[in-house]
Amino acid sequence: MKVLQKLSAWVLMILGTANTGYSQNNSLSEGIRVNPFRIEKRILEYGRFGKDANGKTYCVAFSKADQEGRAFYIDLMKKAGLSVTIDFAGNIIGKRNGKDVAKKPIAFGSHLDMVPAGGNYDGRVGSFGALEAVETLNENNIVTEHPLQIMIFSDEEGGTVGSSALAGSMKKEALKVVSQSGLTIGAGIKAIGGDPDSLDKAALKPGDLTCFLELHIEQGGVLEKENLQIGVVEGIVGIEHWEVVVEGFANHAGTTPMSERHDALLAASKVIIAVNEAVTSYPGRQVGTVGKISAEPGAPNVIPGKVVFTLELRDLSASKIALLYKDIQTRADAIAKNAGVKISFANMNVSSKPALTDSKIQRQITASAKMLGFTYKLMQSGAGHDAQEMAVIAPTGMIFIPSVGGISHSPKEYSKPGDIANGANVLLQTILALDKQ
């Protein structure tokens, strides 16, 4: 039965990579292809780290499962002939020499950690796709002009910790934050071989890398819905968070007439509707979300006197985010006046700036997809990624592959083996093309 299951899986993988326009008449570098079976096998093997008796996986950053998984990955890197180090931020760096020692490295990679009870593909497709690119070069006896570096970032899910350190934007206060593992970020970095007291030494300068590339699952349903194989990421959206406080007056629900109430929850509800109206009133792909709300005193027989909720805005343009926020504020002021309540906004200072990917690299990713015969589209990323931090210090590109059902951060997260191989092949060909420039 197991043999039949394996054969069926292999047939499905082959079907998933069929009709991709591969040509045997290309040059050696254009003709090489990754091994889809090896990538999928390793992703599934890695999924055992942190898996509980119920089949859910808890491989959060800095945990025992994360440490075991990182050791597994490092062993594979060494077997691939890479020189492996762990930097002060706990990032795993695998180096492969190039022909020209004067050239700066082409870097690529992603992350291995996950959200609690998450899926096996977020981050890991890019991590194992990066390793596969190197092994494919090894098997075809190709040595690049540039040195190559695989970068596996620490604690992406907890706030792009490792890549923030490389970008020099990691704040010391963040080291005291308790991570999902139960350790503070500082203690977690130490547990995986880093040195939180020397984070400033981990930072890279613009020019230290030729470029950085990241392969990733889309985490959305656009590519699948439009039946496309590759997403060429134009940029990663900026994110701003506010805490919104609505202050009314708590009073007896039975004795206070409707006309004399200062209901904070009713006013908050109108503001939440206003958020949706404001965000959808402008052309573009911006999004706005109210994801958390609490009402006080929280009794069924008391009119809510205070409500606190979160507001999050995302877009590829910082000026668009500012425009939306101003519009929402204006609408909230009118609601407060009519409802007899006070509404205030406080920025939560956990924002991330929009990060545009490099236009030259976008064009090269597009050219690689075309050469391989893949369908593609230019698109933005609505989720944050390590590439967002790396764009500060190096020309950056990002490649998306479809996520089945648009599901991510869930045990049901899945990308087809054929789609994973497609993305890894685009990554490989983009590396080779950039190496010639």
C-alpha positions in Angstrom: 0.0 0.0 0.0 2.8 2.4 0.9 4.5 1.7 -2.4 1.3 2.4 -4.3 0.8 5.7 -2.4 4.4 6.8 -3.2 3.9 5.9 -6.9 0.6 7.8 -7.0 2.3 10.8 -5.4 5.1 10.7 -7.9 2.6 10.5 -10.8 0.8 13.5 -9.4 4.1 15.4 -9.2 5.0 14.6 -12.7 1.5 15.7 -13.9 1.9 18.9 -11.9 5.1 19.8 -13.8 3.9 18.7 -17.3 3.4 21.1 -20.1 5.7 23.7 -18.7 7.4 24.5 -21.9 10.8 23.0 -21.0 13.2 23.0 -23.9 16.1 20.6 -24.4 17.6 23.0 -27.0 18.5 25.7 -24.4 22.0 26.3 -23.1 23.3 24.2 -20.3 22.2 26.7 -17.6 18.7 27.1 -19.2 18.3 23.4 -19.5 18.9 22.3 -15.9 15.9 21.6 -13.7 15.5 21.1 -10.0 14.4 17.7 -8.5 10.7 18.1 -7.5 10.7 14.8 -5.6 13.6 15.9 -3.4 12.1 19.2 -2.4 8.7 17.7 -1.5 10.3 14.8 0.4 12.3 17.2 2.6 9.4 19.5 3.3 7.4 16.6 4.5 10.4 15.2 6.5 10.7 18.6 8.2 7.1 18.5 9.1 7.8 15.9 11.8 9.5 18.4 14.0 7.1 19.6 16.7 4.2 17.4 15.6 2.0 16.4 18.5 -0.2 13.3 19.0 -3.2 15.1 17.3 -1.2 15.7 14.2 -0.8 19.5 14.8 2.6 21.0 14.5 4.2 23.4 17.0 7.6 24.4 15.5 7.7 28.0 16.7 10.9 29.9 16.7 13.4 29.1 19.5 11.5 26.0 20.6 13.1 22.5 21.0 11.4 21.5 17.7 12.8 24.6 16.0 16.3 23.8 17.3 16.0 20.2 16.1 14.7 21.2 12.7 17.5 23.8 12.2 20.1 21.1 13.0 18.5 18.9 10.3 18.6 21.7 7.8 22.2 22.6 8.7 23.2 19.0 8.2 21.7 19.1 4.7 23.6 22.3 3.9 26.9 20.8 4.9 26.2 17.7 2.8 25.6 20.1 -0.1 29.1 21.4 0.4 28.1 24.7 1.9 30.2 26.5 4.6 27.7 27.0 7.4 27.7 29.6 10.1 25.2 31.1 12.6 25.4 34.9 12.9 24.8 37.0 16.0 21.0 37.1 15.3 20.7 33.3 15.0 20.4 33.4 11.2 21.8 30.3 9.4 24.2 31.3 6.6 25.3 28.8 4.0 28.1 29.9 1.7 29.2 28.6 -1.7 32.3 30.0 -3.4 32.1 31.7 -6.8 34.8 32.1 -9.4 35.4 35.8 -8.8 36.2 36.6 -5.1 35.8 40.3 -5.8 32.1 39.9 -6.6 29.5 40.3 -3.8 27.3 37.3 -3.0 23.9 36.6 -4.5 21.8 35.7 -1.5 18.5 33.8 -1.3 16.5 32.0 1.2 13.5 32.2 3.7 12.6 30.9 7.1 11.8 27.6 8.8 9.9 28.7 11.9 6.1 28.6 11.9 3.1 30.0 13.7 1.5 27.7 16.3 -0.4 24.9 14.7 0.6 26.3 11.3 1.4 24.5 8.0 4.5 23.0 6.4 4.9 25.3 3.4 5.1 28.9 4.6 8.8 29.8 4.6 9.9 26.2 4.0 9.2 26.2 0.3 11.7 29.1 0.0 14.2 27.4 2.4 14.2 24.0 0.7 13.9 25.6 -2.8 17.1 27.6 -2.0 18.9 24.4 -1.0 17.6 22.6 -4.1 19.0 25.3 -6.3 22.4 24.9 -4.9 22.3 21.1 -5.1 21.1 21.3 -8.7 24.1 23.5 -9.5 26.4 20.9 -7.8 24.9 18.1 -9.8 25.5 20.0 -13.1 29.0 21.0 -12.1 28.1 24.7 -12.5 30.2 27.2 -10.5 28.8 30.7 -10.6 30.9 33.9 -11.0 29.4 35.3 -7.8 29.6 33.6 -4.4 26.2 32.3 -3.3 24.6 32.5 0.1 21.6 30.7 1.5 20.0 32.8 4.3 17.6 31.1 6.7 16.3 33.8 9.0 15.4 33.4 12.6 12.0 34.0 14.0 10.2 35.4 11.0 6.8 34.8 12.4 7.6 36.6 15.6 8.4 39.8 13.8 11.1 39.2 11.1 13.7 39.1 13.9 16.7 37.7 12.0 16.2 39.8 8.8 15.6 43.0 10.9 18.9 42.4 12.6 20.6 42.1 9.2 18.9 45.3 8.1 20.0 47.1 11.3 16.4 47.9 12.4 16.2 45.5 15.3 15.5 47.4 18.5 17.0 46.3 21.8 13.6 46.6 23.5 12.4 43.8 21.3 14.8 41.4 23.0 12.7 41.5 26.1 9.5 40.5 24.3 8.3 36.9 25.2 8.1 34.8 22.0 5.7 31.9 21.3 8.3 29.5 22.7 8.0 31.0 26.1 11.5 32.5 25.9 12.3 36.1 25.4 13.6 36.9 22.0 17.0 37.6 23.5 17.1 34.2 25.2 15.7 32.6 22.1 18.5 34.0 19.9 21.0 32.7 22.4 19.3 29.2 22.4 19.8 28.8 18.7 23.5 29.9 18.7 23.3 33.7 18.3 24.5 36.4 20.6 21.8 39.0 21.4 24.5 41.3 23.0 26.2 41.6 19.6 23.2 42.2 17.3 24.7 45.4 15.9 27.6 43.3 14.5 25.1 41.2 12.5 23.9 44.2 10.5 24.9 44.4 6.8 25.6 47.5 4.8 24.1 48.4 1.4 26.5 46.9 -1.1 27.5 43.9 1.0 25.2 41.7 -1.2 24.6 41.8 -4.9 21.0 41.1 -4.3 18.5 39.0 -2.3 15.8 36.6 -3.6 13.0 34.9 -1.8 10.7 32.2 -3.0 7.5 31.9 -1.0 3.9 30.6 -1.2 1.4 33.3 -2.0 -0.6 32.8 1.2 -3.6 34.0 -0.8 -5.8 32.7 -3.5 -5.1 35.1 -6.4 -2.7 32.8 -8.4 -4.9 29.8 -8.0 -8.1 31.7 -8.8 -6.6 33.1 -12.0 -4.9 29.8 -12.9 -1.4 31.3 -12.9 1.8 29.6 -12.0 4.1 32.4 -10.9 3.7 35.7 -9.0 6.3 38.3 -9.6 6.2 40.4 -6.5 6.2 44.2 -7.1 6.5 45.0 -3.4 5.5 44.1 0.1 2.8 46.3 1.6 3.4 48.7 4.5 1.4 48.0 7.6 0.1 50.5 10.2 -1.7 49.7 13.5 -3.8 51.9 15.7 -5.6 51.3 19.0 -9.0 53.1 18.8 -10.7 54.0 22.1 -14.4 55.0 22.2 -15.5 56.5 25.5 -19.2 56.9 26.2 -21.0 56.5 29.5 -21.9 53.2 31.2 -25.5 53.2 32.6 -28.4 50.9 33.4 -29.6 49.1 30.3 -33.2 49.0 31.7 -33.8 52.5 32.9 -31.9 54.6 30.4 -34.0 55.7 27.4 -32.6 55.1 24.0 -32.5 58.8 23.3 -30.3 59.6 26.3 -27.7 56.9 25.9 -24.0 57.5 25.1 -23.4 53.9 23.9 -19.7 53.4 23.2 -20.3 50.0 21.5 -22.9 51.4 19.1 -20.6 54.3 18.2 -17.7 51.8 17.7 -19.8 49.7 15.4 -20.5 52.7 13.2 -16.8 53.5 13.1 -16.0 49.9 12.1 -18.5 50.2 9.2 -16.9 53.5 8.3 -13.5 51.8 8.1 -14.9 49.5 5.5 -16.6 52.3 3.6 -13.4 54.5 3.6 -11.1 51.7 2.5 -13.4 50.6 -0.4 -14.1 54.1 -1.6 -10.6 54.5 -3.3 -9.3 52.6 -6.3 -6.5 50.1 -5.5 -5.7 47.0 -3.6 -5.5 48.6 -0.1 -7.1 46.7 2.8 -8.3 47.8 6.3 -9.1 45.4 9.2 -10.6 45.6 12.6 -9.5 42.4 14.1 -9.9 42.8 17.9 -12.5 44.5 20.0 -13.4 44.7 23.7 -16.3 46.4 25.5 -16.5 47.5 29.1 -17.9 46.8 31.6 -19.1 43.7 29.6 -22.3 43.0 31.3 -25.6 42.2 29.5 -27.6 44.7 31.6 -25.1 47.6 31.3 -24.7 50.0 28.4 -21.1 49.8 27.2 -19.2 52.8 28.5 -15.9 52.1 26.8 -14.8 50.2 23.7 -11.3 49.5 22.5 -10.5 48.0 19.1 -7.6 47.7 16.7 -7.3 49.3 13.2 -4.9 47.9 10.7 -4.3 49.5 7.2 -2.1 47.9 4.5 -1.0 49.2 1.1 2.1 49.4 -1.1 2.0 53.2 -0.8 2.6 55.0 2.5 0.8 58.1 1.3 -2.3 55.9 0.5 -2.2 54.6 4.1 -2.0 58.2 5.4 -4.9 59.2 3.2 -7.1 56.3 4.4 -6.3 57.1 8.0 -7.2 60.7 7.6 -10.5 59.8 6.0 -11.4 57.3 8.8 -10.5 59.9 11.4 -12.9 62.4 9.7 -15.7 59.9 9.6 -15.0 59.0 13.3 -15.2 62.6 14.4 -18.6 63.0 12.9 -19.8 59.8 14.5 -18.4 60.9 17.9 -20.3 64.2 17.7 -23.6 62.6 16.8 -23.3 59.9 19.4 -22.0 62.1 22.3 -18.9 60.0 22.8 -15.1 60.6 22.6 -13.1 58.7 20.0 -9.3 58.7 20.0 -6.6 57.0 17.9 -3.2 55.9 19.2 -0.5 54.6 16.8 0.8 51.3 18.2 4.3 51.9 16.8 4.6 48.4 15.3 4.4 49.6 11.7 6.4 48.3 8.8 7.1 50.5 5.8 6.2 49.5 2.2 9.1 47.8 0.5 9.3 47.9 -3.3 11.2 45.1 -5.0 13.9 46.0 -7.5 12.6 46.6 -11.0 15.6 45.0 -12.7 15.1 41.8 -10.6 11.4 41.9 -11.4 12.2 41.9 -15.1 14.6 39.0 -14.7 12.1 36.9 -12.7 9.6 37.6 -15.4 12.1 36.6 -18.1 12.9 33.4 -16.3 9.2 32.5 -16.0 8.7 33.2 -19.7 11.7 31.2 -20.7 10.3 28.2 -18.7 6.9 28.6 -20.3 5.1 29.6 -17.1 2.1 31.9 -16.8 2.7 34.8 -14.4 1.5 38.1 -13.2 2.9 41.1 -11.3 1.4 41.4 -7.9 1.9 42.8 -4.4 2.3 40.9 -1.2 -0.3 41.6 1.4 1.7 39.7 4.1 5.1 40.7 5.6 8.2 38.8 4.7 12.0 38.8 5.4 12.4 40.2 1.9 10.8 43.4 3.2 13.7 43.9 5.6 16.3 42.8 3.1 15.1 45.4 0.6 16.6 48.1 2.8 20.1 46.8 2.3 20.1 45.1 -1.1 18.2 45.0 -4.4 15.5 42.4 -3.7 13.2 40.2 -5.6 10.4 37.8 -4.6 8.7 34.9 -6.3 5.3 33.6 -5.4 3.7 30.2 -6.1 0.0 29.3 -5.7 -1.4 28.3 -2.3 -4.3 25.8 -2.6 -7.5 27.4 -1.5 -5.6 30.5 -0.5 -5.0 28.9 2.9 -2.0 29.7 5.1 -1.1 29.7 8.7 -3.2 26.6 9.0 -2.6 22.8 9.1 -4.5 22.8 5.8 -1.9 25.0 4.1 -0.7 23.3 1.0 1.1 24.0 -2.3 1.4 21.3 -5.0 4.7 19.7 -5.7 4.6 20.8 -9.3 4.0 24.4 -8.3 6.9 24.2 -5.8 9.2 22.9 -8.5 8.1 25.7 -10.8 9.0 28.3 -8.3 12.4 26.7 -7.5 13.2 26.5 -11.2 12.4 30.2 -11.6 14.6 31.0 -8.6 17.4 28.9 -10.1 17.2 30.5 -13.5 17.0 34.0 -12.0 20.1 33.3 -9.9 22.0 32.2 -13.0 20.8 35.1 -15.1 21.8 37.7 -12.4 25.1 36.0 -12.1 25.9 36.9 -15.7 25.1 40.6 -15.2 
